[in-house]
Amino acid sequence: MRLAEDLGIGEAVAGEPGAVVGFLSLGAGIEGTVERVDGELPESHEVREYQRLRALFEDYGHTVPEASRRRLEEEIAALEPEWTAFLERGNPVTVRVRWDNGFVLDGVHQDLLAPL
């Protein structure tokens, strides 16, 4: 795998305790090996809400008053872009990567990585 963008890690400390001398980061393009792929990341609140409202609409939409039905349709429509983006992304996962320089990053989101 290759890191697709610069990744800031934290402050570099030297000398007396707490003396910050810089900022540590991994530069885009660094290569490494995936050691582990973890499960799917949790869905966003908006995605879960879309799924909930869509299920309500499909199961009970025909039984609710017209004004409530229109409001439900509007709420679903407002969440539609988030749902579409979720479907296009697929199931995001996190990985553990051992970089060639010896650093190990765990829980890295797949969007930060690119194949070699």
Number of C-alpha atoms within 10 A of each C-alpha: 17 18 22 17 15 13 13 11 11 10 14 13 14 11 8 7 7 10 11 12 11 11 11 13 13 15 13 14 15 16 20 19 13 16 12 13 15 14 11 11 12 11 12 12 10 16 20 14 16 21 16 12 18 20 12 12 17 9 10 11 18 10 10 12 9 11 9 12 16 13 11 18 15 12 15 19 14 13 18 17 14 16 20 11 11 16 11 9 10 9 13 15 16 18 18 18 24 18 18 11 10 9 10 15 14 15 14 16 14 16 13 15 20 13 8 9
